[in-house]
Protein backbone atom coordinates (compact mmCIF):
# COMPACT_ATOMS: atom_id res chain seq x y z
CA UNK A 1 0.00 0.00 0.00
CA UNK A 2 1.38 3.41 -1.03
CA UNK A 3 1.90 6.32 1.36
CA UNK A 4 -1.01 8.27 -0.24
CA UNK A 5 -3.45 5.40 0.26
CA UNK A 6 -2.43 5.03 3.92
CA UNK A 7 -3.13 8.76 4.54
CA UNK A 8 -6.62 8.53 2.99
CA UNK A 9 -7.42 5.49 5.08
CA UNK A 10 -6.33 7.28 8.29
CA UNK A 11 -8.61 10.30 7.64
CA UNK A 12 -11.59 8.25 6.43
CA UNK A 13 -14.78 8.15 8.61
CA UNK A 14 -15.68 4.87 10.21
CA UNK A 15 -18.45 2.87 8.55
CA UNK A 16 -21.95 4.15 9.37
CA UNK A 17 -20.69 7.31 11.14
CA UNK A 18 -22.50 9.61 8.78
CA UNK A 19 -25.76 7.70 8.96
CA UNK A 20 -26.66 7.60 12.67
CA UNK A 21 -25.36 9.17 15.90
CA UNK A 22 -24.49 6.97 18.85
CA UNK A 23 -27.40 6.62 21.34
CA UNK A 24 -27.41 9.03 24.26
CA UNK A 25 -26.57 7.52 27.60
CA UNK A 26 -29.63 6.54 29.67
CA UNK A 27 -30.26 8.84 32.64
CA UNK A 28 -31.93 7.02 35.55
CA UNK A 29 -35.30 8.42 36.65
CA UNK A 30 -35.18 10.35 39.93
CA UNK A 31 -36.12 8.21 42.89
CA UNK A 32 -38.82 9.89 45.02
CA UNK A 33 -37.57 10.78 48.48
CA UNK A 34 -39.69 9.33 51.29
CA UNK A 35 -41.71 11.86 53.25
CA UNK A 36 -39.87 11.22 56.50
CA UNK A 37 -36.47 11.73 54.79
CA UNK A 38 -37.31 15.03 53.12
CA UNK A 39 -35.70 18.19 54.53
CA UNK A 40 -37.91 19.77 57.17
CA UNK A 41 -39.31 23.19 56.32
CA UNK A 42 -38.86 25.54 59.28
CA UNK A 43 -42.12 26.87 60.70
CA UNK A 44 -43.21 30.40 60.02
CA UNK A 45 -42.92 31.31 63.69
CA UNK A 46 -39.16 30.62 63.68
CA UNK A 47 -38.48 32.70 60.56
CA UNK A 48 -40.65 35.77 61.00
CA UNK A 49 -39.31 38.11 63.70
CA UNK A 50 -41.62 39.52 66.38
CA UNK A 51 -41.91 43.32 65.99
CA UNK A 52 -41.55 45.30 69.20
CA UNK A 53 -44.91 47.00 68.60
CA UNK A 54 -46.98 43.78 68.77
CA UNK A 55 -46.84 43.05 72.50
CA UNK A 56 -47.78 46.58 73.68
CA UNK A 57 -50.63 46.68 71.18
CA UNK A 58 -51.93 43.26 72.27
CA UNK A 59 -51.73 44.16 75.98
CA UNK A 60 -53.45 47.51 75.45
CA UNK A 61 -56.29 45.99 73.41
CA UNK A 62 -56.67 43.17 75.93
CA UNK A 63 -56.95 45.56 78.87
CA UNK A 64 -59.49 47.77 77.12
CA UNK A 65 -61.60 44.80 76.05
CA UNK A 66 -61.48 43.25 79.53
CA UNK A 67 -62.70 46.44 81.19
CA UNK A 68 -65.08 47.70 78.51
CA UNK A 69 -67.04 44.65 77.32
CA UNK A 70 -70.39 44.29 79.14
CA UNK A 71 -72.58 41.24 79.63
CA UNK A 72 -75.56 42.76 77.79
CA UNK A 73 -75.66 44.70 74.51
CA UNK A 74 -74.07 48.08 75.09
CA UNK A 75 -71.46 50.64 74.07
CA UNK A 76 -68.59 48.55 75.42
CA UNK A 77 -68.73 46.14 72.47
CA UNK A 78 -68.08 49.02 70.07
CA UNK A 79 -65.24 50.32 72.28
CA UNK A 80 -63.59 46.88 72.33
CA UNK A 81 -63.87 46.54 68.55
CA UNK A 82 -62.43 50.02 68.03
CA UNK A 83 -59.53 49.19 70.36
CA UNK A 84 -58.79 46.04 68.36
CA UNK A 85 -58.81 47.94 65.06
CA UNK A 86 -56.56 50.74 66.34
CA UNK A 87 -54.13 48.31 68.00
CA UNK A 88 -53.71 46.20 64.85
CA UNK A 89 -53.33 49.25 62.61
CA UNK A 90 -50.76 50.98 64.84
CA UNK A 91 -48.74 47.80 65.42
CA UNK A 92 -48.62 47.01 61.70
CA UNK A 93 -47.74 50.58 60.75
CA UNK A 94 -44.84 50.73 63.22
CA UNK A 95 -43.58 47.31 62.19
CA UNK A 96 -43.54 48.21 58.49
CA UNK A 97 -41.96 51.63 58.91
CA UNK A 98 -41.52 53.18 55.47
CA UNK A 99 -42.56 50.03 53.62
CA UNK A 100 -45.74 49.81 51.55
CA UNK A 101 -48.82 49.66 53.81
CA UNK A 102 -50.93 46.51 53.85
CA UNK A 103 -54.33 48.07 54.47
CA UNK A 104 -56.19 49.46 51.46
CA UNK A 105 -59.69 50.73 50.76
CA UNK A 106 -61.13 47.21 50.88
CA UNK A 107 -59.83 46.67 54.41
CA UNK A 108 -61.21 50.04 55.48
CA UNK A 109 -64.66 49.14 54.16
CA UNK A 110 -64.70 45.78 55.97
CA UNK A 111 -63.50 47.48 59.16
CA UNK A 112 -66.31 50.04 58.87
CA UNK A 113 -68.83 47.21 58.43
CA UNK A 114 -67.47 45.42 61.52
CA UNK A 115 -67.66 48.56 63.66
CA UNK A 116 -71.14 49.32 62.34
CA UNK A 117 -72.33 45.87 63.39
CA UNK A 118 -70.81 46.31 66.85
CA UNK A 119 -72.50 49.72 67.16
CA UNK A 120 -75.90 48.00 66.97
CA UNK A 121 -75.48 47.18 70.66
CA UNK A 122 -75.73 50.87 71.50
CA UNK A 123 -79.21 51.30 70.01
CA UNK A 124 -80.87 47.86 70.06
CA UNK A 125 -81.36 45.81 73.25
CA UNK A 126 -82.30 42.52 71.58
CA UNK A 127 -79.79 39.86 72.65
CA UNK A 128 -80.28 37.52 69.68
CA UNK A 129 -79.83 40.39 67.21
CA UNK A 130 -76.62 41.52 68.87
CA UNK A 131 -75.23 37.98 68.95
CA UNK A 132 -75.70 37.74 65.17
CA UNK A 133 -74.14 41.18 64.72
CA UNK A 134 -71.09 40.31 66.85
CA UNK A 135 -70.50 37.08 64.92
CA UNK A 136 -70.83 38.92 61.60
CA UNK A 137 -68.47 41.64 62.92
CA UNK A 138 -65.83 38.99 63.68
CA UNK A 139 -66.08 37.74 60.08
CA UNK A 140 -65.88 41.27 58.67
CA UNK A 141 -62.93 42.07 60.94
CA UNK A 142 -61.06 38.98 59.74
CA UNK A 143 -61.63 39.98 56.11
CA UNK A 144 -60.41 43.49 56.94
CA UNK A 145 -57.14 42.08 58.31
CA UNK A 146 -56.65 39.69 55.37
CA UNK A 147 -57.25 42.38 52.75
CA UNK A 148 -57.04 40.91 49.25
CA UNK A 149 -58.17 37.38 48.51
CA UNK A 150 -55.61 34.74 49.38
CA UNK A 151 -54.77 31.37 47.86
CA UNK A 152 -56.16 29.72 51.01
CA UNK A 153 -59.81 30.14 49.84
CA UNK A 154 -62.63 32.08 51.45
CA UNK A 155 -62.91 29.66 54.39
CA UNK A 156 -59.46 30.65 55.60
CA UNK A 157 -60.08 34.33 54.95
CA UNK A 158 -63.21 34.26 57.13
CA UNK A 159 -61.51 32.52 60.06
CA UNK A 160 -58.00 33.90 59.49
CA UNK A 161 -57.68 35.84 62.76
CA UNK A 162 -58.63 32.98 65.15
CA UNK A 163 -56.54 30.52 63.12
CA UNK A 164 -53.49 32.76 63.21
CA UNK A 165 -54.10 33.53 66.89
CA UNK A 166 -53.63 29.83 67.70
CA UNK A 167 -50.57 29.60 65.44
CA UNK A 168 -49.01 32.72 66.97
CA UNK A 169 -48.39 31.10 70.38
CA UNK A 170 -44.88 29.79 69.49
CA UNK A 171 -44.20 33.04 67.63
CA UNK A 172 -44.90 35.06 70.77
CA UNK A 173 -42.84 32.64 72.87
CA UNK A 174 -39.80 32.81 70.57
CA UNK A 175 -40.12 36.58 70.38
CA UNK A 176 -40.15 36.96 74.14
CA UNK A 177 -37.08 34.73 74.48
CA UNK A 178 -35.17 36.79 71.88
CA UNK A 179 -36.21 40.06 73.48
CA UNK A 180 -35.06 38.77 76.87
CA UNK A 181 -31.60 37.97 75.50
CA UNK A 182 -31.00 41.48 74.17
CA UNK A 183 -28.91 43.67 76.50
CA UNK A 184 -31.17 46.71 76.11
CA UNK A 185 -34.23 44.69 77.10
CA UNK A 186 -32.72 43.84 80.49
CA UNK A 187 -32.71 47.43 81.62
CA UNK A 188 -35.73 48.71 83.49
CA UNK A 189 -38.20 50.57 81.25
CA UNK A 190 -38.48 54.24 82.08
CA UNK A 191 -42.26 54.13 82.21
CA UNK A 192 -42.46 51.23 84.68
CA UNK A 193 -41.90 53.19 87.89
CA UNK A 194 -44.34 56.04 87.04
CA UNK A 195 -47.05 53.53 86.05
CA UNK A 196 -46.63 51.52 89.25
CA UNK A 197 -46.60 54.69 91.37
CA UNK A 198 -49.75 56.01 89.71
CA UNK A 199 -51.53 52.67 90.21
CA UNK A 200 -50.58 52.65 93.89
CA UNK A 201 -51.86 56.17 94.43
CA UNK A 202 -55.19 55.30 92.79
CA UNK A 203 -55.57 52.20 94.92
CA UNK A 204 -55.06 54.26 98.08
CA UNK A 205 -56.96 57.49 97.40
CA UNK A 206 -59.95 56.29 95.33
CA UNK A 207 -61.47 54.23 98.18
CA UNK A 208 -60.88 57.08 100.63
CA UNK A 209 -62.55 59.67 98.40
CA UNK A 210 -65.36 57.22 97.60
CA UNK A 211 -66.18 56.90 101.29
CA UNK A 212 -65.95 60.64 101.86
CA UNK A 213 -68.71 61.75 99.47
CA UNK A 214 -71.87 59.97 98.30
CA UNK A 215 -72.00 61.78 94.94
CA UNK A 216 -68.39 60.86 94.15
CA UNK A 217 -69.13 57.31 95.26
CA UNK A 218 -71.97 57.01 92.71
CA UNK A 219 -69.66 58.31 89.97
CA UNK A 220 -66.99 55.74 90.89
CA UNK A 221 -69.56 52.95 90.99
CA UNK A 222 -70.79 53.88 87.51
CA UNK A 223 -67.25 53.78 86.12
CA UNK A 224 -65.72 50.86 88.02
CA UNK A 225 -67.76 47.63 88.15
CA UNK A 226 -68.22 45.63 91.32
CA UNK A 227 -65.02 43.78 92.08
CA UNK A 228 -65.28 40.12 93.07
CA UNK A 229 -63.50 36.86 92.10
CA UNK A 230 -65.92 36.34 89.19
CA UNK A 231 -65.08 39.79 87.82
CA UNK A 232 -61.34 39.05 87.79
CA UNK A 233 -61.92 35.67 86.09
CA UNK A 234 -64.05 37.37 83.45
CA UNK A 235 -61.44 40.09 82.94
CA UNK A 236 -58.71 37.49 82.56
CA UNK A 237 -60.65 35.55 79.96
CA UNK A 238 -61.52 38.64 77.90
CA UNK A 239 -57.93 39.89 78.15
CA UNK A 240 -56.52 36.61 76.80
CA UNK A 241 -59.05 36.46 73.94
CA UNK A 242 -58.54 40.07 72.84
CA UNK A 243 -54.74 40.01 73.24
CA UNK A 244 -54.34 36.84 71.21
CA UNK A 245 -56.73 38.18 68.57
CA UNK A 246 -54.43 41.18 68.10
CA UNK A 247 -51.37 38.91 68.14
CA UNK A 248 -52.95 36.63 65.54
CA UNK A 249 -53.76 39.57 63.28
CA UNK A 250 -50.20 40.89 63.58
CA UNK A 251 -48.81 37.38 62.94
CA UNK A 252 -50.81 37.23 59.73
CA UNK A 253 -49.64 40.70 58.69
CA UNK A 254 -45.99 39.90 59.46
CA UNK A 255 -45.98 37.27 56.68
CA UNK A 256 -49.30 37.38 54.83
CA UNK A 257 -50.40 34.51 52.59
CA UNK A 258 -49.94 34.75 48.85
CA UNK A 259 -52.72 36.67 47.07
CA UNK A 260 -55.06 34.74 44.82
CA UNK A 261 -54.89 35.22 41.06
CA UNK A 262 -58.09 35.67 39.09
CA UNK A 263 -56.69 33.92 36.02
CA UNK A 264 -55.03 31.05 37.85
CA UNK A 265 -55.56 27.70 36.08
CA UNK A 266 -58.11 25.43 37.71
CA UNK A 267 -58.94 21.81 37.21
CA UNK A 268 -62.34 21.57 35.53
CA UNK A 269 -64.59 18.90 34.08
CA UNK A 270 -63.53 17.42 30.77
CA UNK A 271 -66.81 17.91 28.87
CA UNK A 272 -69.87 20.09 29.29
CA UNK A 273 -72.14 17.05 29.14
CA UNK A 274 -70.99 16.07 32.66
CA UNK A 275 -72.60 19.12 34.23
CA UNK A 276 -75.09 20.36 31.63
CA UNK A 277 -77.29 17.26 31.74
CA UNK A 278 -77.94 17.29 35.53
CA UNK A 279 -78.57 21.04 35.58
CA UNK A 280 -80.76 20.78 32.48
CA UNK A 281 -82.93 18.20 34.22
CA UNK A 282 -83.16 20.52 37.24
CA UNK A 283 -84.14 23.46 35.03
CA UNK A 284 -86.95 21.41 33.47
CA UNK A 285 -88.17 20.37 36.92
CA UNK A 286 -88.14 23.94 38.22
CA UNK A 287 -89.95 25.15 35.10
CA UNK A 288 -92.75 22.65 35.65
CA UNK A 289 -93.06 23.76 39.28
CA UNK A 290 -93.27 27.42 38.22
CA UNK A 291 -96.05 26.57 35.75
CA UNK A 292 -98.04 24.91 38.53
CA UNK A 293 -97.45 27.91 40.78
CA UNK A 294 -98.79 30.23 38.08
CA UNK A 295 -101.95 28.11 37.88
CA UNK A 296 -102.34 28.39 41.66
CA UNK A 297 -101.71 32.12 41.50
CA UNK A 298 -104.45 32.73 38.98
CA UNK A 299 -106.79 30.19 40.57
CA UNK A 300 -106.58 31.80 44.01
CA UNK A 301 -107.35 30.29 47.41
CA UNK A 302 -110.48 28.52 46.09
CA UNK A 303 -108.32 26.47 43.74
CA UNK A 304 -106.01 25.58 46.65
CA UNK A 305 -108.92 24.43 48.82
CA UNK A 306 -110.43 22.41 45.99
CA UNK A 307 -107.26 20.62 44.88
CA UNK A 308 -105.33 20.13 48.11
CA UNK A 309 -108.00 20.16 50.83
CA UNK A 310 -105.91 22.65 52.86
CA UNK A 311 -106.51 26.21 53.97
CA UNK A 312 -104.35 28.97 52.57
CA UNK A 313 -102.31 29.16 55.78
CA UNK A 314 -101.83 25.38 55.95
CA UNK A 315 -100.84 25.36 52.28
CA UNK A 316 -98.27 28.08 52.95
CA UNK A 317 -96.82 26.33 55.98
CA UNK A 318 -96.61 22.96 54.23
CA UNK A 319 -94.19 24.16 51.55
CA UNK A 320 -92.08 26.99 52.93
CA UNK A 321 -89.31 24.92 54.50
CA UNK A 322 -89.07 22.68 51.44
CA UNK A 323 -88.73 25.68 49.15
CA UNK A 324 -86.11 27.19 51.44
CA UNK A 325 -84.09 23.96 51.35
CA UNK A 326 -84.41 23.84 47.56
CA UNK A 327 -83.06 27.37 47.12
CA UNK A 328 -80.09 26.67 49.41
CA UNK A 329 -79.21 23.43 47.60
CA UNK A 330 -79.60 25.14 44.23
CA UNK A 331 -77.25 27.89 45.33
CA UNK A 332 -74.64 25.26 46.21
CA UNK A 333 -75.11 23.60 42.80
CA UNK A 334 -74.67 26.94 41.03
CA UNK A 335 -71.49 27.61 43.00
CA UNK A 336 -70.16 24.16 42.07
CA UNK A 337 -70.98 24.74 38.39
CA UNK A 338 -69.19 28.09 38.40
CA UNK A 339 -66.17 26.40 39.90
CA UNK A 340 -65.97 23.13 37.89
CA UNK A 341 -67.77 23.73 34.57
CA UNK A 342 -65.41 24.09 31.59
CA UNK A 343 -65.33 27.44 29.82
CA UNK A 344 -62.42 27.11 27.41
CA UNK A 345 -64.52 27.41 24.24
CA UNK A 346 -67.22 29.81 23.14
CA UNK A 347 -69.80 27.01 23.27
CA UNK A 348 -68.84 26.13 26.84
CA UNK A 349 -69.26 29.73 27.95
CA UNK A 350 -72.60 30.02 26.16
CA UNK A 351 -73.92 26.87 27.84
CA UNK A 352 -72.74 28.10 31.21
CA UNK A 353 -74.40 31.49 30.83
CA UNK A 354 -77.61 29.98 29.48
CA UNK A 355 -78.18 27.14 31.93
CA UNK A 356 -77.00 28.96 35.06
CA UNK A 357 -78.88 32.09 34.05
CA UNK A 358 -82.18 30.22 33.57
CA UNK A 359 -81.63 28.25 36.77
CA UNK A 360 -80.95 31.45 38.73
CA UNK A 361 -84.08 33.13 37.37
CA UNK A 362 -86.21 30.10 38.22
CA UNK A 363 -84.63 30.02 41.69
CA UNK A 364 -85.66 33.65 42.16
CA UNK A 365 -89.22 32.58 41.41
CA UNK A 366 -88.91 29.89 44.09
CA UNK A 367 -87.59 32.48 46.55
CA UNK A 368 -90.57 34.73 45.82
CA UNK A 369 -92.91 31.77 46.28
CA UNK A 370 -91.35 30.90 49.65
CA UNK A 371 -91.62 34.51 50.82
CA UNK A 372 -95.25 34.77 49.79
CA UNK A 373 -96.05 31.54 51.64
CA UNK A 374 -94.39 32.74 54.83
CA UNK A 375 -96.16 36.11 54.61
CA UNK A 376 -99.51 34.34 54.23
CA UNK A 377 -98.71 32.10 57.19
CA UNK A 378 -97.76 35.09 59.35
CA UNK A 379 -100.94 36.90 58.45
CA UNK A 380 -102.89 33.91 59.72
CA UNK A 381 -100.89 32.91 62.82
CA UNK A 382 -98.87 35.99 63.76
CA UNK A 383 -95.31 37.21 63.46
CA UNK A 384 -92.38 35.70 65.39
CA UNK A 385 -88.63 36.19 65.49
CA UNK A 386 -87.94 32.86 63.79
CA UNK A 387 -90.36 33.57 60.95
CA UNK A 388 -88.87 37.00 60.38
CA UNK A 389 -85.33 35.60 60.38
CA UNK A 390 -86.10 32.97 57.76
CA UNK A 391 -87.70 35.66 55.62
CA UNK A 392 -84.53 37.73 55.85
CA UNK A 393 -82.48 34.65 54.94
CA UNK A 394 -84.66 34.06 51.88
CA UNK A 395 -84.22 37.68 50.82
CA UNK A 396 -80.47 37.27 51.21
CA UNK A 397 -80.51 34.11 49.08
CA UNK A 398 -82.48 35.98 46.41
CA UNK A 399 -79.86 38.74 46.47
CA UNK A 400 -77.09 36.16 46.04
CA UNK A 401 -78.85 34.76 42.97
CA UNK A 402 -78.94 38.28 41.54
CA UNK A 403 -75.20 38.52 42.15
CA UNK A 404 -74.80 35.20 40.33
CA UNK A 405 -76.63 36.65 37.32
CA UNK A 406 -74.25 39.62 37.36
CA UNK A 407 -71.21 37.31 37.51
CA UNK A 408 -72.42 35.39 34.43
CA UNK A 409 -71.85 38.41 32.19
CA UNK A 410 -68.03 38.31 32.42
CA UNK A 411 -68.00 34.70 33.72
CA UNK A 412 -65.84 35.71 36.67
CA UNK A 413 -67.06 34.48 40.04
CA UNK A 414 -64.00 35.00 42.27
CA UNK A 415 -65.63 38.03 43.88
CA UNK A 416 -68.91 36.25 44.64
CA UNK A 417 -68.08 34.77 48.11
CA UNK A 418 -67.06 38.11 49.57
CA UNK A 419 -70.00 39.83 47.91
CA UNK A 420 -72.35 37.28 49.49
CA UNK A 421 -70.79 37.92 52.92
CA UNK A 422 -71.14 41.66 52.39
CA UNK A 423 -74.79 41.17 51.44
CA UNK A 424 -75.35 39.18 54.64
CA UNK A 425 -73.77 41.96 56.71
CA UNK A 426 -75.93 44.52 54.92
CA UNK A 427 -79.01 42.39 55.66
CA UNK A 428 -78.13 42.35 59.37
CA UNK A 429 -77.64 46.12 59.41
CA UNK A 430 -80.96 46.53 57.63
CA UNK A 431 -82.61 44.27 60.18
CA UNK A 432 -81.19 46.40 62.97
CA UNK A 433 -82.56 49.55 61.34
CA UNK A 434 -85.94 47.85 60.99
CA UNK A 435 -85.95 47.18 64.76
CA UNK A 436 -87.21 43.59 64.46
CA UNK A 437 -88.85 43.14 67.87
CA UNK A 438 -90.76 46.40 67.53
CA UNK A 439 -91.74 45.43 63.98
CA UNK A 440 -93.04 42.05 65.13
CA UNK A 441 -94.98 43.62 68.00
CA UNK A 442 -96.53 46.25 65.71
CA UNK A 443 -97.70 43.62 63.22
CA UNK A 444 -99.19 41.44 65.97
CA UNK A 445 -100.92 44.40 67.62
CA UNK A 446 -102.41 45.42 64.27
CA UNK A 447 -104.00 41.97 64.03
CA UNK A 448 -106.24 42.83 67.02
CA UNK A 449 -108.29 45.12 64.79
CA UNK A 450 -109.07 42.09 62.59
CA UNK A 451 -110.38 40.01 65.48
CA UNK A 452 -107.13 38.11 66.13
CA UNK A 453 -105.81 37.30 69.60
CA UNK A 454 -102.59 38.79 70.99
CA UNK A 455 -100.05 36.56 72.69
CA UNK A 456 -98.97 38.92 75.47
CA UNK A 457 -96.84 36.20 77.02
CA UNK A 458 -94.70 35.99 73.87
CA UNK A 459 -94.30 39.77 73.59
CA UNK A 460 -93.45 40.09 77.29
CA UNK A 461 -90.34 37.98 76.65
CA UNK A 462 -88.91 40.58 74.27
CA UNK A 463 -86.26 43.14 75.13
CA UNK A 464 -86.71 46.86 75.69
CA UNK A 465 -87.01 47.30 71.92
CA UNK A 466 -90.68 46.30 72.19
CA UNK A 467 -91.63 49.18 74.50
CA UNK A 468 -92.60 51.80 71.83
CA UNK A 469 -94.93 49.30 70.10
CA UNK A 470 -96.51 47.91 73.27
CA UNK A 471 -97.03 51.39 74.73
CA UNK A 472 -100.02 51.93 72.42
CA UNK A 473 -101.90 48.88 73.74
CA UNK A 474 -105.00 49.43 75.89
CA UNK A 475 -104.93 48.39 79.51
CA UNK A 476 -104.61 45.79 80.87
CA UNK A 477 -102.80 44.38 77.80
CA UNK A 478 -100.26 47.22 77.94
CA UNK A 479 -99.14 46.37 81.44
CA UNK A 480 -99.25 42.66 80.71
CA UNK A 481 -96.58 43.18 78.04
CA UNK A 482 -94.56 46.04 79.50
CA UNK A 483 -94.56 44.85 83.11
CA UNK A 484 -92.03 42.00 82.71
CA UNK A 485 -90.03 44.01 80.16
CA UNK A 486 -89.57 47.27 82.08
CA UNK A 487 -89.22 45.79 85.55
CA UNK A 488 -86.51 43.44 84.32
CA UNK A 489 -84.24 46.26 83.08
CA UNK A 490 -81.29 46.86 85.40
CA UNK A 491 -79.18 50.00 85.68
CA UNK A 492 -76.34 50.29 83.18
CA UNK A 493 -72.90 51.79 83.61
CA UNK A 494 -71.01 53.43 80.77
CA UNK A 495 -70.00 50.04 79.34
CA UNK A 496 -73.56 48.78 79.00
CA UNK A 497 -75.24 52.01 77.94
CA UNK A 498 -78.03 51.27 75.48
CA UNK A 499 -80.46 53.73 73.94
CA UNK A 500 -83.41 51.36 73.91
CA UNK A 501 -83.04 50.40 77.58
CA UNK A 502 -82.43 54.03 78.55
CA UNK A 503 -85.75 55.11 76.98
CA UNK A 504 -87.63 52.10 78.36
CA UNK A 505 -86.74 53.04 81.96
CA UNK A 506 -88.76 56.23 81.55
CA UNK A 507 -91.93 54.34 80.63
CA UNK A 508 -94.44 54.11 83.53
CA UNK A 509 -96.06 50.72 84.03
CA UNK A 510 -98.92 49.90 86.38
CA UNK A 511 -98.32 47.00 88.73
CA UNK A 512 -100.13 43.92 87.44
CA UNK A 513 -100.44 40.53 89.06
CA UNK A 514 -101.54 38.76 85.88
CA UNK A 515 -105.32 39.29 86.40
CA UNK A 516 -106.90 40.53 83.18
CA UNK A 517 -104.09 39.27 80.95
CA UNK A 518 -105.10 36.98 78.15
CA UNK A 519 -101.89 35.03 78.66
CA UNK A 520 -100.03 35.11 81.96
CA UNK A 521 -96.54 36.59 81.86
CA UNK A 522 -93.62 34.23 81.89
CA UNK A 523 -92.36 33.28 85.30
Secondary structure, DSSP 8 states (H G I E B T S, - for coil): --HHHHHHHHHS--TTTTT---------------GGGS-----HHHHS---HHHHHHHHHHHHHHHHH--SSSSHHHHHHHHHHHHHHHHHHHHHHTTS--S--HHHHHHHHHHHHHHGGGGT---HHHHHHHHHHHHHHHHHHHH-S-BTTHHHHHHTHHHHHHHHHHHHHHHHHHHHHHSGGGGS--HHHHHHHHHHHHHHHHHHHHHHH-HHHHHHHHHHS----HHHHHHHHHHHHHHHHHHHHHHHHHHT---B--TT------S-THHHHHHHHHHHHHHHHHHHHHHHHHHHHHHHHHHHH---HHHHHHHHHHHHHHHHHHHHHHHHHHHHHS--SSHHHHHHHHHHHHHHHHHHHHHHHHHHHHHHHHHHHH---HHHHHHHHHHHHHHHHHHHHHHHHHHT--TTHHHHHHHHHHHHHHHHHHHTHHHHHHHHHHHGGGGT----HHHHTTS-GGGHHHHTTS-TTHHHHHHHHHHHT-----STT--HHHHHHTTS------STT-SS----
